[in-house]
Amino acid sequence: MSKATMNPGPITLDVVGLELNADDRRRILHPLTGGVILFGRNFANRKQLSKLTSEIKKLRPDVLISIDHEGGRVQRCRTDGFTHLPAMRKLGEL
């Protein structure tokens, strides 16, 4: 099965740094991989993040890319024009 026709699997994984290494690529290409979650260690600026997500999508166009950006104290992308989300408690009070 080619990477373009793979169905995403049930596993969501993370990547090590600001760009993909050989092990990241191998795991993303695994048929059980269905998503990639990014954390603060994966973000330097908007341009770098765009390059990283493009590289992931080039390997597996079907995977879901998410970021652990919950709001409040958990703001993974704090600069470069990203939205600052309030704490979920604040949103719940609305």
Secondary structure, 3 states (H helix, E strand, C coil): CCHHHCCCCCEEEECCCCCCCHHHHHHHHCCCEEEEEECHHHCCCHHHHHHHHHHHHHHCCCCEEEECCCECCECCCCCCCCCCCCCHHHHHHC
